[in-house]
Amino acid sequence: MVSAKSAEQEKTLQDRLEHPQQENPSGGGRHAAGEDPVKRERILDGAKRVFMRSSFDAASMNDITREAGVSKGTLYVYFENKEDLFTALIARERNIIVNNVKQSLNGNEPIEEALHAFGVKLVTSITSDYTIRAMRTVLGVIDRMPRLAQRFFTATPENGYTVLKAYLDQQVSAGMLSIEDTEIAAKQFIDLAMAGMFKGRLFGMCDAVSAESIEKNVRSAIRVFLAAYGKTTGKE
């Protein structure tokens, strides 16, 4: 009788035989097991679609293999378990958001414009369907899976707060802002920009947040923030 482990290994081998021409982008031949970035992204894309349809508990690794079009053996070469896969997916999505908002904080732009672009992009991302679903997923299992919640909030070294803090540090050094604690100030601005929106989305009090509402919130947040920390204020 074939063991489950042997069957899984056979599936992994079969998957490799079915895709013998996966080349390393650097020209070094085939990728080692679990190191093909294209296949990894394919798995994460499939997992994202599954998690968007189902809760964390309802989603299965079998569902993800079918959605991603890979064998179960291949899936486990890349990810140890469902928690590992979910955490990797969150890290990828967070990196996309961080890279997007980081581009907004151009030190050459007026502070009002930089904060506006940052605030609109961040609030739009945080209140999106995918981000809200991901947060609800974590909250739903936090009591029995605290490690998942911990990994969710520490999946990447950078986030909206750290990126904004670094920008505020630069502006303080340049004499443009007067802030004693930029870590607190970064959190204050983000909370102001999301005021009344994030919790409403998280707890199902509203299905979506309009671009107009986000714009209004961010503009108000900038006025309050610069009234407290700005050495000079400009026209919006």
N, C-alpha and C positions, 0 to 999 in steps of 0.2 A: 504494500500500500504506500503511495507517495505521500510524504509529509507535506504540511502546509508550507513549510519553509522551502522545501525542494521545489514545490509547484511555483512558489513566488520567484525563486531563482530562475526557473525555466522560463517564466514569463518575461523576466528582465532580459535574459539572453535572446529570447525571440524578438523583443522590441529592438535590441541592438542589431540583430540580423536584418530586421525589416528596414532599418535606417542606417545603412553602412557608410553613407557619404556625408555624415555630419562633420564639417570641417571646422577646425579652430580658426578664428578670425585672424590670428597672427601667422597662419600658414603652417602650423606645426602638426598637421594631420588631424586625426579624430580627437574629439574632446574626451577627457577621462570621465568615468562615470560620475554623474551629478554635477558636471562642470560646463554643460552646454547652456549658455545664456538664453538662446532662442527657445530651447525646450523648457527651461525654467520659467520664462515669461509666459509660455503657452500654458503651463500648469497653473500659474498664478491668475492668468486671465480666466481660465475655466473655473477656478476656485471662486473668483470674484462673482461670476455669474451665479454660481450655486449659492453662495452666501447671501446674495441679494434676493434670491427666491425663498430661501429657507433660514431658519434660526441655526445657531451653532450646533445645537443638539440634533436637530433634524437633518442637517447636512451630513452626508457620509463620504468616506474616502472613495467608495464605489461610484457615487454620484459625480465626484470630481474627476475621476479617471475617465468616465464616459464623456463628460463635458469637455475635458481637455484633449481627449482622443489619444490617451497614452495607456499603457498597461499599469496594473496596480504595482507590479514590481518596480517599474520605472519611477512611479510616484514616490515610493519609499526610498529610492536611491537619493532623491532630492530633498525629501522632507520626512522627518522621523515619525510624525503623527499629525493629527488634525490641528492641534494647538500650535505646533511648530509652523505649519502651513499658514494658519490664520495670522500668526504674528509676523511672518515674512510678508504676507500680503499687506498688512497694516503698515509695516515699515516702508514698503515700496510706495504705497499711496501717500504716506506722510512725506516722503522724500520729494515726490512730485509737487505737493503743496508748498513745501519749504523752498524748493528751488524757484517756484513761481513767485512767491511773495518776496523772496530775497532780491529778485531783480527789480522790484519796485523801490527798494530803499537805496536809491542812487544818491550818493553824497553830494552830487553836483546840482541836484534839484532843490528848490525851496522846500523847507520842512513840511509845510502844509500839503504840497503836492505829493511828496514821498509818503507821508502818513495816509493820505487819502487813497493812493493806489494800493498801499499795503493793506489798509483796513478793508477796502472793498473786496479785494481778492481773498483775504483770509476769511472774512465773514461768509462770503459766498461759498467757499470750500467747506467751512465748518458746519454750515447749515444745509449742506447738500444731502440728498437722499442717502447716498452711500455712507458718508461719514456718520450721519445720525443712526443708520441701521447698525453700523459697526459698534458704536457706543452702546446702543441698546443691547446688542449681543453680549458685550462684556458685562454690563450691569446685570444681565439675566443669569449669569453664571458666577458672579463674583464671590458669593458665599461659599460655594463648593470648589471653585477654581480660582483662588486668589492669585496664583502664579500667573494665570492668563492676564488678569487685570494689571498686574505689575509689569509684565512684558509689553502689554498694550501701551502703557504710558512711558515706557523707557525703551521703546523699540529702536529709536534713533537718537543720537546725541544732540541733534538740532531739532528745534520746533519753532513755532511762531514766537514764543516768548524769548528764546535765546537769540533768535535772529534780530528781533526788535531791540533787545537789550544791547546787542553789539552796535547797532546803528545809533542808539541813544548815547552810548559811551563816546562814540565819535563826535556827535554833535555837542556834547558837554565839553569835550577836549578842545573843540573848535570855538568854544565860547558862545554857541548859538542857543544853548539851553542851560537852565540852572536846576540840576537834579541831584539830590544827595544820594538816593538809592535808585539806580536805573533798573534794577530787577523788579522792584515794586512798581515803578512807573510803567514798565512794559506791560505788566499784568493789569494795571489800572486802565491803560489805553485799550487793550484788547477787550476787557470786560465792558468798558464804556461802549465800544464799537458794536458789541453783541448784545447790549442791554435789551432785555425783553424778548429776544429772538431765539437764542440758543435753547433755553429751558422750555420755551413754548414748542419748539420743534422736537426736542428730546422726549417730552412727555405727551406728545400727540395733540397739543392744543391747537396746532395749525399744521396744515399739510405742506405749505411752502411759504417762503419769504420772498417778497417781490424785490426786484432790483431797486425800485424807488424807495422802499423802506430801508434797505441796506444803505443806500446813498444818504438818506436823511440821518440815520443813526451815526454813520461815520463822520459826517460833517459836524454833527453835534458833539461827538467825542473829541474831534480836533479842537473845537472852540474851548471846551472845558479843559482839555489837556494843556493847551498853550496858555490858557489863562493862569494855570497853576505853575507851569514850568518854563514858559517862553520868555526870553529876555526881550524879544521884539515880536510883534505880530504883524502879519501881512494880510492883504485882502484875500478872500477865498476865491 
